[in-house]
Amino acid sequence: MRSLRDFAAGVGFFLQGLGWVARNGRWWLFGLIPALIAFAVYVVALVLLGTNASDLAEFLTPFADSWSWRETFRTLIGVALVLGGLALAVLTFTALTLAIGEPFYEKLSAAVDVLPDVEEQPWWRTVPRSIRDSLVTLGWVMVFTVPLFFLGFVPVIGQTVVPVIGAAVSGFFLTVELTMLALERRGRSRRERFALLRANKGLALGFGVVVFLLFLVPFVAVPAMPAAVAGAALLVRDRLA
């Protein structure tokens, strides 16, 4: 029961973040800038992947040249590549947006979670550290998602269990990324942040899963990003601090 309450509380913190940016429209517009830049990058990349998926599938499957059903097989591979690219885009959108918009979201997070005694560090110090931490997080994401990708082809399990596990994994690591700003401002190292969120799995999953599901909806990730940053700051301030 506690896990369910924590999960619901995590969802509630995203809704609180949504309410905060709704009441502070200037900050919402401010937070849209890096999200729009990252979104444009992903649109171009996904369009290129989609238009070249069949050629890429053919390049990856030379062993199927003699198969009578090679076209069907390569079509399935092409679809899998596009879906994999879309899933990777969702998983890395937050990391890229935070890396691009570190100065923006640092200010947004500080506006939500006011710490008067904390000296703000210049962006040229925080950006490299943010990129390094995001790459480490991405490495952990790949450790989980690559096996899940292949398990997705297993009948029944791939269409039922795997999507649920995938959403939970993705949601947890989205919370890791989004709470990074507020926890860093409190002097928490990457290892300490991971340990803190593992100790509050229900809360982290509730917040991250709802963000992950919203980010799957086309064009929703951009307007939702400032709300996600604000909600993460509230989560840290009210529960994790």
Backbone torsions as a table, in degrees:
resi	resn	phi	psi	omega
1	MET	NA	-39.3	179.3
2	ARG	-61.7	-40.2	179.7
3	SER	-60.7	-41.1	178.9
4	LEU	-65.9	-40.1	177.9
5	ARG	-64.5	-41.5	178.9
6	ASP	-65.2	-40.6	178.5
7	PHE	-60.7	-46.9	178.7
8	ALA	-63.1	-37.3	178.1
9	ALA	-64.5	-37.8	177.0
10	GLY	-61.6	-44.8	175.3
11	VAL	-59.4	-41.0	-179.4
12	GLY	-61.9	-33.9	179.5
13	PHE	-68.2	-34.6	174.5
14	PHE	-64.4	-42.1	179.2
15	LEU	-63.5	-36.0	175.6
16	GLN	-64.5	-40.5	176.3
17	GLY	-62.3	-39.3	176.8
18	LEU	-62.2	-42.3	178.3
19	GLY	-65.6	-36.9	-179.0
20	TRP	-64.2	-47.2	-179.4
21	VAL	-70.0	-27.8	176.5
22	ALA	-66.1	-34.5	178.6
23	ARG	-82.2	-16.1	-178.1
24	ASN	-126.8	70.6	-174.2
25	GLY	-58.6	-29.7	179.7
26	ARG	-63.9	-41.0	179.0
27	TRP	-70.4	-33.5	177.2
28	TRP	-63.0	-46.8	178.2
29	LEU	-63.4	-38.3	178.1
30	PHE	-60.8	-41.1	-179.2
31	GLY	-76.4	-13.0	179.3
32	LEU	-73.8	-26.6	-171.5
33	ILE	-58.4	-56.2	179.4
34	PRO	-66.5	-31.6	178.5
35	ALA	-64.5	-38.8	178.1
36	LEU	-66.2	-39.5	178.3
37	ILE	-63.5	-48.0	179.8
38	ALA	-63.2	-39.3	179.7
39	PHE	-61.7	-42.7	179.2
40	ALA	-62.3	-39.6	178.6
41	VAL	-61.9	-44.6	-178.2
42	TYR	-70.1	-36.1	177.7
43	VAL	-60.7	-46.9	178.6
44	VAL	-60.5	-46.0	-178.2
45	ALA	-63.4	-42.5	-178.7
46	LEU	-71.1	-35.0	176.1
47	VAL	-64.4	-44.0	177.2
48	LEU	-61.7	-41.7	178.5
49	LEU	-64.5	-43.6	-178.9
50	GLY	-64.4	-40.7	-178.3
51	THR	-74.5	-20.3	-178.5
52	ASN	-113.7	12.0	-175.9
53	ALA	-63.2	-41.6	-178.1
54	SER	-66.4	-41.9	177.9
55	ASP	-65.1	-39.7	179.4
56	LEU	-66.6	-40.3	177.9
57	ALA	-62.7	-40.8	178.0
58	GLU	-64.7	-39.9	179.1
59	PHE	-64.6	-35.7	-177.0
60	LEU	-81.0	-14.2	-175.1
61	THR	-125.8	56.7	177.5
62	PRO	-64.7	-24.4	-179.8
63	PHE	-67.1	-15.1	-177.2
64	ALA	-95.0	6.9	-176.4
65	ASP	-57.6	-33.9	-175.9
66	SER	-92.2	-1.9	-178.3
67	TRP	-75.9	142.2	178.2
68	SER	-72.5	-25.8	-178.7
69	TRP	-107.7	29.8	-176.0
70	ARG	-64.1	-34.4	-178.7
71	GLU	-65.5	-42.7	177.9
72	THR	-64.1	-43.5	180.0
73	PHE	-62.0	-44.2	-178.3
74	ARG	-71.3	-29.8	174.6
75	THR	-64.4	-43.0	177.7
76	LEU	-63.4	-40.2	177.8
77	ILE	-63.4	-42.1	178.3
78	GLY	-61.6	-42.9	177.5
79	VAL	-63.1	-42.0	179.0
80	ALA	-62.8	-38.1	178.6
81	LEU	-64.5	-42.5	180.0
82	VAL	-66.1	-44.8	179.0
83	LEU	-64.6	-39.2	176.8
84	GLY	-64.2	-39.7	177.0
85	GLY	-64.4	-38.8	177.9
86	LEU	-65.3	-44.3	178.7
87	ALA	-62.6	-41.8	178.8
88	LEU	-64.9	-36.3	177.9
89	ALA	-63.2	-41.9	178.9
90	VAL	-64.0	-42.8	-177.1
91	LEU	-67.8	-34.1	-174.7
92	THR	-100.4	-5.4	-178.3
93	PHE	-58.6	-45.7	-178.8
94	THR	-62.7	-44.5	-178.7
95	ALA	-62.1	-45.2	-179.6
96	LEU	-66.4	-42.1	-179.4
97	THR	-64.1	-41.3	178.1
98	LEU	-66.8	-36.9	178.4
99	ALA	-66.4	-44.3	178.5
100	ILE	-66.4	-42.4	-171.3
101	GLY	-104.4	25.5	-179.3
102	GLU	-49.6	-49.4	179.5
103	PRO	-63.2	-34.5	-179.3
104	PHE	-68.3	-52.8	-173.8
105	TYR	-75.3	-24.1	173.1
106	GLU	-62.2	-43.5	179.2
107	LYS	-70.0	-39.7	178.7
108	LEU	-63.9	-46.3	179.2
109	SER	-62.2	-40.1	179.6
110	ALA	-67.4	-31.6	178.4
111	ALA	-70.4	-34.7	178.9
112	VAL	-76.9	-45.8	-174.4
113	ASP	-112.5	85.8	-173.3
114	VAL	-78.1	122.8	175.7
115	LEU	-124.2	94.8	-172.8
116	PRO	-63.1	-25.8	-175.0
117	ASP	-93.1	3.2	-177.6
118	VAL	-95.6	129.5	176.8
119	GLU	-87.4	118.0	-178.1
120	GLU	-69.6	133.0	179.1
121	GLN	-86.8	149.9	179.6
122	PRO	-66.5	152.6	-173.6
123	TRP	-63.8	-29.6	-177.6
124	TRP	-70.4	-11.8	173.1
125	ARG	-93.8	-36.9	-174.7
126	THR	-80.3	-33.1	-176.7
127	VAL	-62.4	-50.5	178.7
128	PRO	-58.8	-39.5	179.2
129	ARG	-66.2	-39.5	178.4
130	SER	-63.8	-42.7	179.1
131	ILE	-63.8	-43.4	179.9
132	ARG	-61.9	-45.2	-179.8
133	ASP	-66.2	-37.3	178.8
134	SER	-65.7	-37.0	178.1
135	LEU	-66.6	-38.7	176.3
136	VAL	-63.5	-44.6	178.6
137	THR	-62.6	-41.5	178.5
138	LEU	-62.0	-37.5	177.1
139	GLY	-60.4	-43.6	176.8
140	TRP	-65.0	-38.2	177.6
141	VAL	-59.7	-44.6	-178.6
142	MET	-65.4	-34.6	177.8
143	VAL	-56.4	-37.7	-178.9
144	PHE	-88.4	-41.3	-170.4
145	THR	-77.9	-29.9	179.1
146	VAL	-62.4	-50.1	175.3
147	PRO	-60.7	-37.8	179.4
148	LEU	-64.7	-34.3	178.5
149	PHE	-60.3	-46.3	-179.2
150	PHE	-72.6	-34.0	176.0
151	LEU	-65.9	-21.9	178.6
152	GLY	-62.8	-19.5	178.2
153	PHE	-85.7	-6.8	179.0
154	VAL	-77.3	126.8	-179.0
155	PRO	-55.5	144.1	177.8
156	VAL	69.5	-62.7	-179.3
157	ILE	-59.6	-41.6	-178.1
158	GLY	-66.6	-22.1	-178.5
159	GLN	-102.8	-4.4	-177.4
160	THR	-125.3	-64.9	-174.2
161	VAL	-73.0	-45.2	-174.3
162	VAL	-60.4	-45.7	179.1
163	PRO	-60.3	-35.6	179.7
164	VAL	-67.3	-46.9	178.6
165	ILE	-62.8	-41.4	179.4
166	GLY	-61.2	-42.0	178.7
167	ALA	-65.1	-38.2	179.8
168	ALA	-67.1	-44.9	178.8
169	VAL	-62.5	-48.1	-179.2
170	SER	-62.6	-41.8	180.0
171	GLY	-63.0	-41.9	180.0
172	PHE	-61.8	-46.0	-176.5
173	PHE	-74.3	-25.2	171.3
174	LEU	-64.9	-39.8	176.7
175	THR	-64.4	-38.8	175.7
176	VAL	-56.6	-46.9	-178.4
177	GLU	-66.1	-45.3	-171.6
178	LEU	-74.3	-29.6	179.2
179	THR	-85.8	-5.3	-176.7
180	MET	-56.7	-44.1	-175.2
181	LEU	-61.5	-51.1	-176.5
182	ALA	-68.0	-35.5	180.0
183	LEU	-75.1	-34.6	176.0
184	GLU	-63.1	-38.4	179.6
185	ARG	-65.3	-18.4	175.4
186	ARG	-96.2	9.8	176.1
187	GLY	79.0	17.4	-179.0
188	ARG	-83.4	129.8	176.9
189	SER	-76.5	170.4	180.0
190	ARG	-59.0	-43.9	-179.8
191	ARG	-63.5	-41.1	179.1
192	GLU	-65.7	-37.7	179.3
193	ARG	-64.5	-44.6	178.2
194	PHE	-60.0	-46.4	-178.2
195	ALA	-62.2	-40.8	-179.5
196	LEU	-64.2	-41.7	-179.1
197	LEU	-74.8	-33.2	175.0
198	ARG	-64.4	-33.7	178.3
199	ALA	-74.5	-13.3	179.3
200	ASN	-127.4	52.5	-173.4
201	LYS	-59.4	-45.1	-178.0
202	GLY	-58.6	-44.7	178.8
203	LEU	-63.4	-46.7	-179.3
204	ALA	-63.6	-40.3	-179.4
205	LEU	-69.1	-42.9	180.0
206	GLY	-59.3	-45.3	179.5
207	PHE	-68.0	-48.9	-173.7
208	GLY	-70.5	-37.3	-177.5
209	VAL	-65.8	-41.7	179.3
210	VAL	-65.3	-36.6	176.6
211	VAL	-66.7	-43.5	179.6
212	PHE	-59.7	-46.6	-179.1
213	LEU	-64.4	-38.5	177.2
214	LEU	-66.2	-38.8	-179.2
215	PHE	-67.8	-19.8	176.3
216	LEU	-72.9	-22.8	-178.8
217	VAL	-78.6	125.5	-178.0
218	PRO	-54.1	135.0	174.7
219	PHE	70.1	2.3	179.2
220	VAL	-87.1	-30.0	-175.9
221	ALA	-58.0	-38.2	-176.1
222	VAL	-65.2	-56.5	179.8
223	PRO	-68.6	-22.9	-178.0
224	ALA	-81.7	-18.2	-174.0
225	MET	-61.2	-48.3	177.9
226	PRO	-59.8	-36.4	178.1
227	ALA	-66.2	-37.2	178.8
228	ALA	-65.7	-41.1	178.1
229	VAL	-65.2	-43.8	179.2
230	ALA	-64.7	-42.5	179.4
231	GLY	-63.6	-38.8	178.6
232	ALA	-64.4	-39.2	178.1
233	ALA	-64.5	-39.8	177.9
234	LEU	-67.3	-39.7	178.5
235	LEU	-60.4	-45.3	179.1
236	VAL	-64.8	-46.4	-175.8
237	ARG	-63.9	-43.0	-170.9
238	ASP	-93.2	-22.1	-175.7
239	ARG	-126.4	-40.8	-172.5
240	LEU	-89.8	-24.7	-177.1
241	ALA	-71.2	NA	NA
